[in-house]
Amino acid sequence: MSTHANRHGRTDATASANSNSSSLRNAREKLAAIRFLSLVARCPAFSWRGNPRFWWHVLHVQCRALNCEAFIALPPTPRKSAALYRNEPPSCAAAKDAGPTNVMPCFQLDFSCMEIDADTLSLCVEAFSTDPMVMESTTVDLSTEKLLAKAGAAIPRSPLSVEIGLCINRCQQQDPHSLRRIQDLLVSGDEGSSSGVSFAVRRLDLSGTALTEHDFAMLAQALASPKHSVRELGLRHAFTSQTPTRYMAAFSQLMAACFAVPPFDSRGDDGVSWTSLRKLDLSSNTLRASHFASLFSAIRASDGLRGVRELSLRHSNEEKALPWLWLAFGLLHPTSKARITHLDLSFSVLRLEDVALVRKLLAAEDCAPLLMQKNRKRVSRGQPKTSGQQWVLLPATTPLEAPRRPGECNAGKVVLMLPTEQWCEALECGNKWTCVLMSAYGKLWVKSSRILKTERRPWSREEARTRHLKSLTMNAMLTISPILRVGRDGHTLHGSEVTQRVDRVLSEWVQVVGQSLQSLRLCSNPLTNHTLEVILASCPQLQHLDVESCELTRVTAITDAFAGGRCQLRTLNLAENEITTDSQVSLIQMLGDPECAAARNLHELHLERNSRDRTGVLTKALLLMLRKNKTLRLLTLTMDTKQDAMTSRRFERRQGEWLGCERLPLEHQLALLSVPSMQMLPIATVRIVFALTASDIYRQIVWA
């Protein structure tokens, strides 16, 4: 029996050692490939840097890499040419014809579904801290000299930064402290190498990886360091219903680092928080109310020049609706410092009651009663309730506690210890406990006996700030929670069973948030023509509208908006709807009207997979519009039958039609004029320079 057990023990140890050796060998090959490609990418005469077909050819043919996607993240291909792109043979012959793109691609280091240990991450730190010219005896490194000789071009010695995307999805940690090496990896790099190449981790994806409390704290510390260069952070499936509540303090520290909220216990040398993070993905997480309070309180107090700009909360709460009051308080309230420009709330539950509460919050001068509505019954009766503008002075070493359950104001775990004396905004006061609002921590409780002084600060409307939200995505929204809970008796179902019309709910919501929007995506929502009217009336700055798969039958609202000059759309996606032929013809005729100035703004129109043109009226209208309209750059239509194939030949004359030249954007012109050498040139010469930098515009008709 003992011999049998020992034999199995030796077998398991051997298998584990082989697995570790294989993981290290795989990681070493990937790192060598990235270091090698970072050198080849500096030969623009051979690679043109930004051509993805060239990179695919180098990895697949020269380096014999079977899984090229593990080495480099190919840029997403447009839907119009995805099939043609995949069918092209691997070749670098077109490398010099890649166009004006001359940008170093972002290399992706993918460790998904692998066993990660400290040795693997240490290997990454060492690889990104050494000179890429120092080659090793790996399969990829042996191909370097041959490929560089084939290129026939010397590697430039000018300094260059190579961007790295680190993907650690659904990884198993052999060592519970292995991810601590990420902190060293985020700040690694050697700017003084002989080749002039420095590596910088721009993307970090930890989705689906079991993270501990120490991992969150380590990540927060790394993101708060001025040396890190991470711009995108992915934390999908990082929080589940089984995530311990003791992680709340570490989560709050992470939110403070992501949104550049000055910490309460430490600051940088210049007294300002720092972060280069611009995109945060918290999709598919089961977040509690305390998490949302921490998130949106951090957004409300975020630094104006730093912090996250793009936030994704897709499917972030399966069991309950989003706390829309906290979202409005952090993003939309006039006193908020939020600088979020892109927000994704797809697959969330939104009801008319939520919209009404948000409107009430934005109109109220006292937000505390609304934010504390779940805790009214637990307020001590002996103390009068205070408003949201009540401030309290707390001494140093004051412990701030989180309740054990939502709404419970008894003793809980200490989340924050104030290092110095500080004024805090009080949401609710009682004889024993007082609830205060702390940036990045949300609602915390403190004993009323610790308060040194109280002060009332009335809120003024003059402090209102401009909203910065430019892009909003709300695909496949719900008006009823998909989960009903079984009661304690085992028979009763708890949860809302009343379904509200999605188009009505979205119409009300757009009126609240639409003033600053430039891009709106509402795919897979049942909408009506009245919803389109409300959208165009509530979003005066809207330039991109995506209503694909929305069961639309008429788009007369868009046609009337173009006719009345109230529409500034540049991109319009009406694909996969049920729009009638008459409605499509009316829109097409308006786009071809030379007297309609608003129609000249539209550059892209998607009409594929709508009602079929049986009589040919739509085809005639399209051909006439293309002959008159010289600003529509992309038109997507549907081709399913041989008859449509014959129809497509009638559009060949308009395919690739030259539409004119597009000058540099104003911000690019101003940047060019800021160069000292440009300021010394005569005005006539500067005009010629701007004329030469203009790019030709050609029309493209795609049959999907």
C-alpha positions in Angstrom: 0.0 0.0 0.0 2.8 2.4 0.9 4.7 1.5 -2.3 1.6 2.1 -4.4 1.2 5.5 -2.7 4.8 6.5 -3.2 4.6 5.5 -6.8 1.6 7.7 -7.4 3.3 10.6 -5.5 6.4 10.3 -7.7 4.2 10.2 -10.8 2.3 13.4 -9.8 5.6 15.2 -9.0 7.0 14.2 -12.3 3.9 15.4 -14.2 4.0 18.7 -12.3 7.6 19.2 -13.1 7.0 18.5 -16.8 4.1 20.9 -16.8 6.2 23.7 -15.2 9.0 23.0 -17.7 6.6 23.1 -20.6 5.1 26.4 -19.4 8.5 28.0 -19.0 9.6 26.9 -22.4 6.4 28.2 -24.0 6.8 31.6 -22.1 10.5 31.8 -23.2 9.5 31.2 -26.9 6.8 33.9 -26.7 9.1 36.4 -25.1 11.9 35.8 -27.6 9.4 36.3 -30.4 8.3 39.7 -29.0 11.9 40.9 -28.5 12.8 39.8 -32.0 9.8 41.4 -33.6 10.4 44.6 -31.8 13.7 44.9 -33.7 12.2 44.0 -37.1 9.4 46.5 -36.5 12.0 49.3 -36.6 12.8 48.6 -40.3 10.1 50.6 -42.1 11.6 49.9 -45.5 10.9 46.2 -45.0 7.9 46.0 -42.7 6.2 49.4 -42.8 5.6 48.7 -39.1 1.9 48.8 -39.0 1.0 46.2 -41.7 -0.7 43.2 -39.8 -0.3 40.9 -42.9 3.5 41.3 -42.6 3.5 40.3 -38.9 1.4 37.3 -39.7 3.8 36.3 -42.4 6.9 36.7 -40.2 5.4 34.5 -37.5 3.8 31.9 -39.6 6.4 31.4 -42.3 9.7 32.6 -40.9 9.3 31.6 -37.3 7.0 28.6 -37.9 4.6 29.7 -35.2 1.4 27.8 -35.4 -0.6 30.1 -33.0 0.2 33.5 -34.3 -2.5 35.2 -32.2 -0.5 34.2 -29.1 2.3 36.5 -30.1 0.7 39.6 -31.5 -2.8 41.1 -31.3 -3.9 41.7 -34.9 -6.0 44.8 -35.2 -9.8 44.2 -35.6 -10.8 44.1 -39.3 -13.7 46.1 -40.6 -16.9 44.1 -41.0 -17.0 45.0 -44.7 -13.8 43.2 -45.5 -13.5 40.6 -42.8 -14.1 37.6 -45.2 -11.7 38.9 -47.8 -9.1 39.6 -45.1 -9.2 36.0 -43.8 -9.0 34.5 -47.3 -5.9 36.4 -48.3 -2.7 34.2 -48.5 0.0 35.0 -46.0 2.4 37.3 -47.8 4.6 40.3 -47.0 4.7 41.5 -50.6 2.2 44.2 -49.8 4.1 45.4 -46.8 5.2 48.7 -48.5 1.6 49.3 -49.7 0.1 49.3 -46.2 -0.8 52.9 -46.5 0.2 55.9 -44.3 0.0 53.8 -41.1 3.5 53.9 -39.5 2.7 52.9 -35.9 4.4 50.2 -33.9 1.8 47.4 -33.2 1.0 46.3 -29.7 2.4 42.8 -29.0 0.3 40.5 -27.0 1.8 38.1 -24.4 -1.0 35.6 -23.8 -0.8 33.2 -20.8 -4.5 32.3 -20.8 -5.5 29.0 -19.2 -2.0 28.3 -18.1 -0.4 27.6 -14.7 1.3 30.8 -13.6 4.0 30.9 -11.0 6.6 33.4 -9.9 9.3 31.9 -12.2 7.2 32.7 -15.3 6.6 36.3 -14.3 10.3 36.7 -13.3 11.2 35.5 -16.8 9.0 38.2 -18.2 10.6 40.9 -16.0 14.0 39.8 -17.1 13.1 39.7 -20.8 11.6 43.2 -20.7 14.6 44.6 -18.8 17.3 43.4 -21.2 18.5 44.4 -24.6 16.5 42.7 -27.4 19.8 42.5 -29.4 21.1 39.9 -26.9 19.8 36.8 -28.5 19.4 33.4 -26.9 19.4 29.9 -28.4 15.6 29.6 -29.0 13.9 28.6 -32.2 12.7 32.2 -32.8 16.1 33.7 -32.0 17.9 31.5 -34.5 15.7 32.9 -37.3 16.6 36.5 -36.4 19.8 36.9 -38.3 18.4 35.2 -41.5 15.3 37.4 -41.5 17.3 40.6 -40.8 19.7 39.7 -43.6 16.7 39.1 -45.9 15.4 42.5 -45.0 18.6 44.2 -46.2 18.0 47.2 -43.9 19.9 48.4 -40.9 18.0 48.7 -37.7 17.6 52.4 -36.7 19.1 53.3 -33.3 16.6 56.0 -32.4 14.8 55.4 -29.0 11.6 53.4 -29.3 9.0 52.2 -26.9 7.4 48.8 -27.6 3.9 48.3 -26.2 3.0 45.0 -24.6 -0.4 43.5 -23.9 -0.3 41.0 -21.0 -3.2 38.5 -20.9 -3.6 36.3 -17.8 -7.1 35.0 -18.3 -8.5 32.1 -16.3 -5.0 31.2 -15.1 -4.2 28.9 -12.2 -1.8 30.1 -9.6 0.5 27.5 -8.2 1.9 30.0 -5.7 -0.7 32.3 -4.0 1.8 35.1 -4.1 2.9 34.6 -7.7 1.0 37.6 -9.1 3.0 39.9 -6.9 5.7 39.8 -9.6 3.2 41.8 -11.8 4.1 44.9 -9.9 7.7 44.5 -11.0 6.6 43.7 -14.5 4.5 46.9 -14.9 7.5 49.1 -14.1 10.1 47.0 -15.9 12.0 48.3 -19.0 15.4 49.4 -20.0 15.5 52.8 -21.7 19.3 52.8 -21.8 19.8 49.6 -23.8 22.1 49.6 -26.8 19.3 49.1 -29.2 17.3 52.0 -27.8 14.2 49.8 -27.2 12.2 49.9 -24.0 9.2 47.7 -23.2 6.0 49.0 -21.6 3.0 47.0 -20.5 0.0 49.0 -21.9 -2.7 46.3 -21.5 -3.3 44.1 -18.5 -6.0 41.5 -18.6 -6.7 39.5 -15.4 -10.2 38.4 -16.3 -11.3 35.1 -14.8 -8.3 34.7 -12.6 -8.8 34.0 -8.9 -7.4 37.1 -7.3 -6.8 37.4 -3.5 -7.1 40.4 -1.3 -3.3 40.8 -1.5 -3.5 40.8 -5.3 -6.0 43.7 -5.4 -3.9 45.7 -2.9 -0.7 44.9 -5.0 -2.5 46.0 -8.2 -3.7 49.2 -6.6 -0.2 50.0 -5.4 1.3 49.3 -8.9 -1.3 51.5 -10.6 -0.6 54.3 -8.2 3.1 54.3 -9.0 4.3 57.0 -11.5 6.5 54.4 -13.2 3.7 52.2 -14.5 2.3 52.7 -18.0 -0.8 50.5 -18.1 -3.6 52.1 -20.1 -6.1 49.3 -20.2 -7.1 47.0 -17.3 -9.5 44.0 -17.7 -11.2 42.5 -14.6 -14.0 40.5 -16.2 -15.3 37.7 -14.0 -13.1 38.8 -11.2 -15.9 39.1 -8.6 -18.5 36.5 -7.9 -21.2 36.0 -5.3 -18.6 34.0 -3.4 -16.0 36.8 -3.2 -15.4 37.5 0.5 -16.6 40.9 1.9 -13.2 41.4 3.5 -11.9 42.3 0.0 -13.8 45.6 0.2 -10.9 47.6 1.5 -8.6 46.4 -1.2 -11.3 47.1 -3.9 -11.6 50.6 -2.6 -7.9 51.1 -2.8 -8.0 49.8 -6.4 -10.7 52.2 -7.4 -8.8 55.1 -5.8 -5.8 54.2 -7.9 -7.8 53.8 -11.1 -9.5 57.2 -10.9 -6.6 59.1 -9.4 -8.3 59.8 -6.1 -5.8 61.2 -3.6 -5.4 58.5 -0.9 -6.0 59.4 2.7 -2.8 57.9 4.0 -0.2 58.7 1.4 0.5 61.0 -1.6 3.2 61.3 -4.2 6.2 63.6 -3.9 4.2 66.4 -5.6 1.1 65.8 -3.5 -1.0 64.6 -6.4 -2.2 61.1 -7.2 -0.9 59.6 -10.5 -2.1 57.0 -13.0 -1.9 56.4 -16.7 -4.9 54.1 -16.8 -7.5 55.1 -19.3 -9.8 52.1 -19.8 -11.3 49.8 -17.1 -13.4 46.8 -17.8 -15.6 45.4 -14.9 -18.0 43.5 -17.1 -19.7 40.2 -16.0 -19.1 40.7 -12.3 -21.5 40.2 -9.5 -20.9 43.5 -7.7 -22.6 44.4 -4.5 -24.1 47.8 -3.6 -21.0 48.6 -1.6 -18.8 48.0 -4.7 -20.9 50.4 -6.7 -20.8 53.0 -4.0 -17.0 52.7 -3.9 -16.8 52.9 -7.7 -19.0 55.9 -8.3 -17.8 57.8 -5.3 -14.3 57.4 -6.8 -15.5 58.7 -10.1 -17.2 61.7 -8.5 -13.9 62.7 -6.8 -11.6 61.7 -9.7 -8.7 63.9 -10.8 -9.6 66.2 -13.7 -6.4 65.4 -15.7 -5.9 61.8 -14.8 -7.8 58.6 -14.3 -10.1 56.3 -16.3 -11.9 57.7 -19.3 -13.6 54.5 -20.6 -15.6 52.3 -18.3 -17.4 49.0 -19.1 -20.1 47.6 -16.7 -21.7 45.1 -19.2 -23.7 42.5 -17.3 -22.2 43.6 -14.1 -25.1 42.6 -11.8 -27.1 39.5 -12.8 -29.4 39.4 -9.8 -30.3 43.0 -9.3 -30.5 46.2 -11.3 -27.7 48.7 -11.3 -27.8 51.2 -8.4 -28.8 54.0 -10.8 -28.8 56.6 -8.0 -25.1 56.0 -7.3 -24.4 56.1 -11.0 -26.2 59.5 -11.4 -24.5 60.8 -8.2 -21.1 59.9 -9.5 -21.4 60.7 -13.2 -24.3 63.1 -13.8 -24.6 65.3 -10.7 -23.6 68.9 -11.2 -21.0 68.7 -8.4 -19.3 65.6 -9.8 -15.8 65.9 -11.2 -16.3 62.8 -13.4 -14.3 62.7 -16.7 -15.8 59.5 -18.0 -16.2 59.8 -21.8 -17.2 56.3 -22.8 -19.6 54.2 -20.8 -21.0 50.7 -21.5 -24.1 49.6 -19.6 -25.3 46.8 -21.9 -27.5 43.9 -20.5 -28.5 45.9 -17.4 -31.9 46.3 -15.9 -33.5 49.8 -16.2 -37.0 50.7 -15.2 -39.1 53.8 -15.2 -38.9 54.0 -11.5 -35.1 54.2 -11.7 -35.2 57.0 -14.3 -37.7 58.9 -12.0 -35.3 58.6 -9.0 -32.4 59.8 -11.1 -34.3 62.9 -12.1 -35.2 63.5 -8.5 -31.6 63.2 -7.5 -30.3 65.6 -10.1 -33.0 68.2 -9.2 -32.5 67.9 -5.4 -30.2 70.1 -3.4 -30.0 67.4 -0.7 -28.9 64.0 -2.1 -28.4 62.3 1.3 -32.1 61.2 1.8 -32.1 59.5 -1.6 -28.7 57.8 -1.1 -29.7 56.6 2.3 -33.3 55.6 1.5 -32.6 52.0 2.5 -31.4 53.0 6.0 -34.1 55.4 7.1 -35.7 52.9 9.5 -32.4 52.3 11.3 -31.7 56.0 12.1 -31.8 56.7 15.7 -35.0 58.6 16.6 -33.3 60.9 19.2 -31.2 62.7 16.6 -32.6 64.9 13.9 -31.6 63.8 10.3 -29.1 66.0 8.6 -28.8 66.9 4.9 -26.1 65.8 2.5 -24.3 69.0 3.0 -23.6 68.3 6.7 -19.9 68.0 7.3 -18.2 66.5 10.4 -14.6 66.9 11.6 -13.0 63.6 12.6 -9.8 63.3 14.5 -6.7 61.3 13.5 -6.7 57.5 14.0 -10.5 57.4 13.7 -11.7 54.0 12.5 -14.3 54.0 9.7 -16.3 50.8 9.5 -18.3 49.1 6.9 -21.6 47.4 7.9 -21.9 43.7 7.9 -24.9 43.7 5.7 -26.4 46.5 3.5 -28.3 48.9 5.8 -26.9 47.6 9.0 -25.2 50.3 11.1 -23.8 48.1 13.9 -20.1 47.4 14.3 -18.4 46.0 11.2 -14.9 45.6 9.9 -12.6 48.6 10.0 -12.0 49.6 6.4 -10.1 52.9 6.8 -8.1 54.5 9.5 -7.8 58.2 9.2 -4.1 59.2 9.5 -4.8 62.9 10.1 -7.7 65.1 11.2 -10.1 65.5 8.3 -13.5 66.9 7.3 -16.0 64.4 5.9 -19.4 64.7 4.3 -22.1 63.2 6.5 -25.0 61.5 4.9 -26.9 60.5 8.1 -26.3 61.3 11.8 -27.6 59.4 14.8 -27.0 59.1 18.5 -24.6 56.2 18.2 -23.5 56.0 14.6 -22.9 58.5 11.7 -22.7 57.6 8.1 -20.1 59.6 6.1 -19.2 59.6 2.4 -15.6 58.8 1.7 -14.2 59.1 -1.9 -13.5 55.6 -3.3 -14.9 53.9 -0.2 -18.6 54.9 -0.5 -20.6 54.9 2.7 -18.7 54.2 5.9 -19.9 54.3 9.5 -18.2 56.1 12.5 -19.2 56.4 16.1 -20.9 59.7 16.7 -18.9 60.2 19.9 -15.7 60.6 17.7 -17.0 63.7 16.0 -15.2 66.9 17.0 -17.2 69.5 15.1 -20.1 69.8 12.7 -20.6 72.3 9.9 -23.3 72.9 7.3 -22.1 73.8 3.8 -25.0 74.6 1.5 -24.7 73.5 -2.1 -24.7 76.2 -4.8 -26.0 75.8 -8.4 -23.0 77.9 -9.5 -20.7 74.9 -9.0 -22.4 73.0 -11.8 -19.9 71.5 -14.3 -20.1 70.4 -17.9 -20.7 66.7 -18.5 -17.9 64.9 -20.3 -19.9 61.7 -21.3 -19.5 61.4 -25.1 -20.2 57.8 -25.9 -22.9 55.6 -24.3 -23.6 51.9 -25.1 -26.8 50.2 -23.9 -27.3 47.1 -25.9 -30.0 44.5 -25.1 -31.3 46.3 -22.1 -33.9 44.7 -19.7 -36.8 46.1 -17.8 -37.3 43.2 -15.5 -34.7 41.2 -13.5 -34.1 37.8 -15.1 -33.8 36.1 -11.7 -36.6 35.5 -9.3 -35.8 34.4 -5.7 -37.6 31.6 -3.9 -38.9 32.7 -0.5 -38.2 30.9 2.8 -41.4 28.9 2.5 -40.0 27.3 -0.7 -43.0 28.4 -2.8 -43.3 32.2 -3.0 -41.2 33.9 -5.7 -39.8 37.3 -4.9 -39.0 39.8 -7.7 -40.6 42.1 -10.2 -42.7 40.3 -12.8 -44.1 43.4 -14.5 -42.4 44.0 -17.9 -42.1 47.6 -19.1 -41.7 48.7 -22.7 -38.0 49.0 -23.4 -38.5 51.8 -26.0 -40.4 53.9 -23.4 -37.7 53.4 -20.7 -34.9 54.3 -23.1 -36.7 57.3 -24.3 -37.0 58.6 -20.8 -33.4 57.8 -20.0 -32.0 59.5 -23.1 -33.7 62.7 -22.1 -31.6 62.6 -18.9 -28.2 61.9 -20.3 -28.4 62.9 -24.0 -27.2 66.5 -23.9 -23.5 65.7 -24.2 -23.6 62.5 -26.1 -21.8 62.2 -29.5 -22.2 58.4 -29.9 -25.1 56.2 -28.9 -25.4 52.4 -29.4 -28.8 50.8 -28.7 -28.4 47.5 -30.5 -30.9 44.6 -29.9 -33.5 46.8 -28.2 -37.1 46.9 -29.5 -37.5 50.6 -30.6 -40.0 52.6 -32.5 -40.0 55.7 -34.7 -41.0 57.8 -31.7 -37.9 56.6 -29.8 -35.8 57.9 -32.7 -37.6 61.3 -32.4 -36.8 61.5 -28.7 -33.1 60.5 -29.3 -32.5 63.1 -32.0 -34.3 65.8 -30.0 -32.5 65.0 -26.7 -29.0 64.5 -28.2 -28.2 67.8 -30.1 -24.5 66.8 -30.5 -25.1 63.2 -31.7 -22.8 62.1 -34.5 -22.9 58.3 -34.4 -26.1 56.3 -34.0 -26.2 52.5 -33.9 -29.7 50.9 -33.8 -29.0 47.6 -35.4 -31.5 44.8 -34.7 -34.0 47.1 -33.1 -37.2 45.9 -34.9 -37.6 49.3 -36.6 -40.2 49.5 -39.3 -40.0 53.3 -40.0 -37.2 55.9 -39.8 -39.2 59.0 -40.8 -37.9 60.7 -37.6 -34.3 60.6 -39.1 -35.6 61.8 -42.5 -37.5 64.7 -40.9 -34.4 65.6 -38.8 -32.2 65.8 -41.9 -34.8 67.9 -43.7 -35.1 70.3 -40.8 -31.4 70.7 -40.3 -31.6 69.2 -36.8 -29.4 66.2 -37.5 -25.6 66.0 -37.4 -25.1 62.3 -37.8 -21.9 61.1 -39.5 -22.5 57.4 -39.0 -25.9 55.7 -39.1 -26.4 51.9 -38.6 -29.9 50.6 -39.5 -28.8 47.1 -40.3 -31.0 44.0 -39.4 -34.3 45.8 -39.0 -37.6 45.6 -40.7 -37.7 49.0 -42.3 -40.2 49.2 -45.2 -39.1 50.1 -48.7 -41.0 53.3 -48.7 -39.3 54.5 -45.5 -35.9 53.6 -46.9 -36.6 55.4 -50.2 -37.7 58.6 -48.3 -34.4 58.6 -46.4 -32.3 57.9 -49.6 -34.1 60.7 -51.4 -33.4 63.1 -48.6 -29.7 62.2 -48.7 -29.6 62.9 -52.4 -31.3 66.3 -52.1 -28.6 69.0 -52.9 -30.5 71.6 -50.8 -30.3 69.5 -47.7 -27.1 70.7 -46.0 -27.5 68.4 -43.0 -27.3 65.3 -45.2 -23.8 66.3 -46.2 -22.6 65.3 -42.7 -23.4 61.6 -43.2 -20.4 59.6 -44.1 -21.4 56.0 -43.4 -24.8 54.3 -43.9 -25.6 50.7 -43.2 -28.9 49.3 -44.6 -28.1 45.6 -44.9 -30.6 42.9 -44.0 -33.8 45.1 -44.2 -36.9 44.7 -46.2 -36.2 43.4 -49.8 -36.6 45.7 -52.8 -39.1 43.7 -55.0 -40.0 46.5 -57.4 -36.6 48.1 -57.9 -37.7 51.5 -56.5 -35.0 51.4 -53.8 -32.3 50.6 -56.3 -33.2 53.5 -58.5 -33.3 55.8 -55.5 -29.8 54.6 -54.4 -28.3 55.1 -57.8 -29.7 58.6 -58.1 -28.5 59.5 -54.6 -25.0 58.3 -55.3 -24.8 60.4 -58.4 -25.8 63.5 -56.5 -24.2 62.9 -53.1 -20.5 63.4 -52.9 -20.0 63.0 -49.2 -21.3 59.5 -48.4 -18.1 57.4 -48.1 -19.4 54.0 -47.1 -22.7 52.3 -48.0 -23.5 48.8 -46.9 -26.3 46.8 -48.7 -27.5 43.2 -48.8 -26.9 40.8 -51.7 -28.5 37.4 -51.4 -29.7 36.2 -54.8 -28.5 36.3 -58.4 -30.9 39.2 -59.0 -29.0 41.2 -56.4 -25.7 40.2 -58.0 -26.9 41.7 -61.3 -28.0 44.8 -59.4 -24.6 45.1 -57.8 -23.1 45.6 -61.3 -25.1 48.7 -61.7 -23.2 50.2 -58.7 -19.7 49.4 -60.0 -19.4 52.9 -61.5 -19.9 54.4 -58.0 -17.5 51.9 -56.3 -14.2 53.6 -55.6 -15.4 56.9 -56.8 -13.2 59.9 -55.9 -15.0 62.2 -53.5 -12.4 64.8 -52.9 -9.6 65.5 -50.4 -9.8 65.7 -46.6 -7.6 68.1 -44.9 -5.9 67.5 -41.5 -8.1 68.0 -38.5 -7.9 71.3 -36.7 -6.1 69.8 -33.7 -3.5 68.3 -36.0 -3.0 71.6 -37.7 -2.5 73.4 -34.4 0.0 70.7 -33.3 2.0 71.1 -36.5 2.0 74.9 -36.1 3.4 74.6 -32.6 6.7 73.3 -34.1 9.2 76.1 -34.0 10.5 75.4 -37.5 7.0 75.7 -38.9 6.5 79.1 -37.2 9.5 80.5 -39.2 8.0 79.6 -42.6 5.9 82.0 -44.7 2.2 81.7 -44.6 2.0 80.7 -48.2 4.4 77.8 -47.6 2.4 76.7 -44.6 -0.7 76.6 -46.8 1.1 74.4 -49.3 2.2 72.1 -46.5 -1.4 71.7 -45.3 -2.6 71.1 -48.9 0.0 68.4 -49.4 -1.0 66.6 -46.2 -4.6 66.2 -47.4 -5.7 62.7 -48.1 -7.9 61.5 -51.0 -11.4 60.2 -50.1 -12.9 57.3 -52.2 -16.4 55.8 -51.9 -16.9 52.2 -50.9 -20.0 50.1 -51.5 -20.1 46.9 -49.5 -22.5 44.0 -50.1 -23.1 42.1 -46.9 
